[in-house]
Amino acid sequence: MLLHTILTRMIQTGTLCVRYPSGRMREYGSGTEPRAGLWLRTTRAEWRMVTNPGLALGELYMDGEAEPLDCSIFELLDLMAGNLWAGGPHPMESLNYRLRLLRRHLDQLNPVGRAKRNVAHHYDLNGRLYALFLDRDRQYSCAYFATGQETLEEAQAAKKRHIAAKLRLTEPGLEVVDIGCGWGGMALTLARDWGARVTGITLSEEQLGVARQRAEEAGLADRVRFELLDYRALPQFLGRAVDRVVSVGMFEHVGIDHFRGFFRTVKQVLKPDGVALIHAIGRSSGPGATNPWLTKYIFPGGYSPALSEVLPAVERSGLWVTDIEILRLHYAETLRHWRRRFAANRDAILSLYDERFCRMFEFYLAGAELAFRRSDHMNWQLQLSPSVDALPMARDYMVDAERGSVGGKVSV
C-alpha cells in the first residue's frame, strides 16, 4: 500500500485515522492530539492521493469520494498542513510541485482576453453568494485586525482607513484610480469620507453592475465612476495623470510576466508627486507555484508572489518604494470570519448552487486560512511614488491620519 507508506512517513505530529475503501482502519502519527480522520470511499480516491494529492484531495472531497472522519474539513486540512514538512513532503507532490514551477510562466500568462475570463470564473458568480459571507461593504480582501478581537465589519473598515492613511488624502478633490475595484466599497469610502474623486475599474461585469448601483444609491455618482476596463488600457482611457492609485487584492491576478507592465502603468498614470498603494497576498519563503486545485477551481491564472519577485519590477519602473508593510495573520482572521459565516448560511448558499459547489467553497476557505496560519502566506502593502520627496520624511503621518488627529477624514 503506497499511500500507507507515504502517510507513515509524513504524519508525525498528532494523529490521522484513515478508513480505506476495504474498510480497514489505520492510524498514523504520534497517537496524541490533535486528531483528525479521512475516509477514502473508493480505490480511485486512494490511488489519486498517491499520484497527485495537491489536486486530488479537493476534488475527492467535492465529489464525495473522500470525507472527513469524525472531524471537519478544516480540522482534517489543519492536521495535514501541520505535517506537510514534519515527516518530509509527499514524494509525488514534491515532483508535481517542481513541474508546476517549470510551467508557472505559462499558467500565469494573462493577456487581456484571458484575464477577463479568469476574473469571470470567480467574480461573476451570483452576487448573493458573496453577500452571505462577506461584510456589509463586500470587502473581498484582507481585513485589518489591530487586536484580533474586532468584528469583521470593524476590521474591514479599519483596513480602508489604514490604506487611506497611506494614500495621504490631505485635501478634498484629489483624483484616485482604484485598479480592481470589486463591488466598489473602497472607492465609495474614499469619496464619501475623504472627498476624493474616484475612477474604479474591474473586469467583472457582475461587480460593475453592483458598484454602479451602490454609487447611485449613496448619492456619489457625481464623484465616483466605475468602468469595465483592463488596467493596461488606463493611460489611454484617462488621458491624463491622477493624484493617487490604489489597488487592493487585484495584483494576485496580474501574473509574473506582467509585473513590469503593471508598474509601468501605475507610474504612467501618476502625477510626479502622486502616491500609489498596492495591497496583495504574498509568500514569505520566496518564489513558488499556485496549488493546482486552487488554479483549476477558484483563481485560474492567479499567483501570490514573493516580494523578491515584485520589487525588481518596481525598480525597473522608476517608482520609489516609500513604504512596505507585512500583514501576517490578518488574512487568517479574515478567512476565519468568512468560513464561519459561510457555514452559518450554508443552506441559503445551497439554494443558489449545489452540494458540490458548497464543498468546493468550504475547501477553499479552509485551505486558504491554513495557508496563512500554517504555511508561508501573508499580505504585503507597497506604497509607491514617482518622486523621492512626495511624502513626509517620517511615517508618523500615516498613524496620525489613521487615528484622525492630523490629515484624517476630510470634511466635504
N, C-alpha and C positions, 0 to 999 in steps of 0.2 A: 504494500500500500504506500504509494509515493506520498500522498497527502499526509499520512500518518508520520512518515519520516520527516517531512518538512515541518509539520507542527511541533513535533518533539524537539526539534532544534530551535524553532522560533519562539515558542511560548515559554518564557522563563519567569515572568512576573505575573502573579495572580494565577487564576485557574480558568481554562477554557474547556468546557464539556462539549463534545461533538457527537451527535447521533448520525450515524452513517445510513445510507439507503438500505442496507441489510438489516437495520435495527440495532446494530451493535453500538454501544456507548463507550467512548474513550475520553479520558481526562488528560489534559496537558498542563504543564506549568508546575508551580510550587505547591499547589493544593491549598493555598491561602487566598484571602480576599485581595483584590476584587475578583468576583466570579461572573462569568457570562457563559452562554451556551449557543450553539449553532446546530440547526437541524438541516442536513442536506437530504433532500427528499428523493433525488434521482442520481443514478450513476453518472449521468451527463454533468450534473452540478458538481459532483466530486472531481471529475476529470478537469472541468473548467477551472476549478480552484487550484489545480496543479499548473495548468498551462498559461493562464492569463488572469490572475486574481484581481489585478487593478481594474479591469473592465468587468470581470465576471461577477464579483460579489454583488455589485449594484444591480446588474441585470437579473441575476438569480433572485434577488430579493423582490424586484419589481414583478417578476413573473411567478412568484410563489414557489420556486424550486429550492429556495433557501429561506429559513425562518430563524429569527432569534428564539432561543430555547430558554424559557424561564427568565427572560430579561427583555429589555427594549432594544431597538436597533441602535440607539445611542450608546447603551451600555456595552453592546457587542463590539461596536466600532471603537469605543474607548479602550477596551481591553486589547484589541488587536493593534491599535495605534501605539499604545504604550509598549508593545512588544516588537514593534517593527524592526528595531535595531538591536534590541536586547540580546537576542539569540542569533543575530546575523540575519540579513534580509532573505526573503524568499528567493531561491535561485532563479526561477523563471521570471519573476518580477524584476530582478536586477537586470537580466538580459533585455526584457521588454523596455525597461527604463532607458537603457543605453540606446536602444533603437529609436525611442521617442526623441532623445537628444539629437540624434543624427537627422531626423526629419522635421525638427521643430520650425525651421525656416519655411518649409512648405506648409505645415499646419497653420502657421500664423500669417500666411500671405493673405492680406486683406485689402484688395483693391476695392474701389467704390461699390461695385455691384455686389460683391461677396460680403462686404462689410454690412450692407443693408440687410441682406438675407440672414446673416448671423444675428443681427440685432432683432429682427422679426421673430426668430426662433424662440427667443426668451421673453422679450419685452412686449410683443404684440399678443400675449395671452389675454384671456378675459380679464378686463380691468378690475372686476370684483374680487378676483383671486388675491391681488396684492392688497386691496383694502381690508382683507380678512386677517392679514398677519403683520402688516407694516403699521407704523404710527399714523396718526391722523393726517400728517402732511405728506405721507407716502415717500419718506426718505429711504431709498433703497441702497444705502451705503453705510459705512461705519459710523456709529454714533460716538459721542464723546462723554465718557464717564469720569468725572473728577474724583468721585469716591467709590463708584461701583454700586451705590445704593439708589441711584436715580431711577425714575421710571423711564420707559422707552421714549415717551414724549419729551420729558425733561432733557434726556441725553441727546436727542436729535436736535432740539432747539439749541442746546449748548454747542453742538457741532457747528451749526450755522453761525453762531456768534463767534466761535473760535476762528472760523475761516474768514468771516467778515473783518475781524480784527487784523488779520494778516493782509487783507486786501487794502487796508488803511483808507477806508472810505470817509475822509475827513470833511467832506462838503457835499451837499446835495447836487444832483445833476451829473455826477460822474457816469461815464458810459462804460458798461460792462458787457462782455460776451461770456455766456455760460455754455461751454462745449460739453454736450451730453447732458442736457437739462432735465432729463427724466420727466416726471409729471409736473415740473415747474416750481416745486417748493422753494428751492434756493433762490431762483430768480425773483419770485414774488416777495420773499423775505427781504432781499437786498433792496428792492424797490420800495416796499412798504416801510421798513424800519430804518433804512439808511439813505433813502432818497435817490437811489441810483436809477439810471435808465438802462434797461437790460434787454439784450437780444439773446434768447435761448435757442440752441439748435439741437436737434435729435434726428435719428434715423428711424425712430419708431412712430408709425402712424397712430397707434393706439395712444401713446404718450402725448403726441402732438395735440390730438383732439381734446384730451383731458386738460392739458396745460392751458390751451386757449380758452376753454370754458371756465377754468378757475380764474384766469386773468379778468375775464368779463365779470364774473360773479363778485370778485374782490374790488371792482372799480379801478383796476390798474391797467386796463388795456391801452391807455394812453402812454404808459411808461414801460410796459413790458410787451414784447412781441416774441412769438415762438415760430420757428421755421423748420421745415423738413430739409435738412442740409447736412452734407458731409463737411467735416472740419477743413478738408483740403480746398473747398470752394469758398472759404470765408474771405480771403483777401479780395477776390473779385466781387463777392456779394456785398461786402461792406463798402468798398471803395474808399475807405479812409481808416486811419488808425484810431484806436479806442484807448480809454484810460486803464481799464482793468480786464483781465481774462481769468476766469475761474473754471475749473473742470474737476468734478467730483465723481469718482467711480467710473470714469469712461476710459481712462488710459489703458486699463487691462484689455481693452478690445482693439488697441492700435496695432500690435504685432511688432516684433523686434526689428524687422526690416523697414518699418515705417517710423521708427522713433525720431530719426533725424528730420524727416519731413514734418512730423508733428511739431517739433520745437522750432523749426524754421517758420512754420505758420504762426505760432504764438508770437515770435519776435516780429514777424512782418505786420501783424495787426495791432501791435502795441505801440503807443507813443514812446518817444525816447525816455520819458520819466514814468512810464507805465509800470504796473505791477501785475504779476500773474501768480495764481496759487493752484497747484496741481496736487490732487489728493488721490491716491491709488493703493491697491493691495500690492505688497511686495513680498520678498522672501529674504531672510537674513543670512542664509547659508550659501549664497552665490547662485549663478545661473542654473536653471533646471528645466523641467518639462511638465506640461499640464497633465494631470491624471486623465487617462483615456475615457473613462466613464463620464467625467465632467465635460470633456470636449464633445463627446457624442450626444449627450442628453441635455446639458444645461448651457454651456457657453462655447459653442463652436468658434474656433479662431481666437479664443481667449487665452491670456497668459498673465500671470502675476510676476513681474520682473524684479530681479535684484537691482539695487541702486548702482551696482558696478556695471550694469548694462545700460542704465538710464543716463548716468552722469556724463559719459563720453559724448552722447548725442546732444546734451545740453551745452557742453563746452564747445562743440563744433558749430552750434547755432549762434554763438556770440552772446548768449544770455549770461548774466551773472546769477549764480546761486546765492541768494541773500539770506536764506534760512532753510534748514532742514529739521524736521521733527519726525520721530518714530513713535507711532502709537502701537503698543504691544498687545495688550489683552482687550482693548476697547472693542474690537470686532467680535471677539469671542463672546463678550457680554451682549453685544447687539444680536448676534445669532441665537444666543440662548433665549432672548425675548421672542424673536421670530419663531423659533422652534416651538416654544410653549404656546404661542398664540395660534400657530398652525394647528397644533394638536387640539386646542380648545374649540377651533372652528372646523374641524375635520369633516363633520357631516355636511356642513354648508359647502365646503370645497368639493366633496364627493358628488354633490348635486350638480356642480359645474362640469366636472370631468368624470373620472372613473377611479377604481381602486388602484390600478397600475400607476396612474398619474400621481395619486396621493402618496404611494410608496416611493415613487421617484423623488418627489419633493422632500419627503421625510429623510430619505437617504442623503440628499443634497445638503439640507440644513444641518443634519447631524455631522456629516463628514466635514463640512466647511467649518463648523465651530471647532472641531477637533484639530483641524489644520492650524488654527491659531493657538489652541491650548497645548497640543502635544507635539506639533511639528514646528516648522520654521517660518510660518506666515505672520505677517504684521502689516501695518499700514504706514506709508510714508507721505509726508506733505512737503513739497518743494515750493518755496517762494522764490520767484524769479523776476529779474528786471533787466532791460537793456542797458541801464545806467548804473554806475558804481555808487552814485550819490543820490539815487531816487528816494531812499528811505533813511530814517534816522540812524545814527551810529550804533546805538544800543537798541535791543529788542524790547525795552520796557514799554514802548508804546503799544505793543500787542496786548500785554497784560492790562494796561490802563484802559484800552479800548474795550477789551472783553468784559472788564468789570464795570465799565460805564463811567469811569471817573474822568477820563480825558478822551475826546475824539470818539466816543462811543456812538450810541444811537443818535442819528442826525434828525433834527426837528425839520419836518417838511409840511 
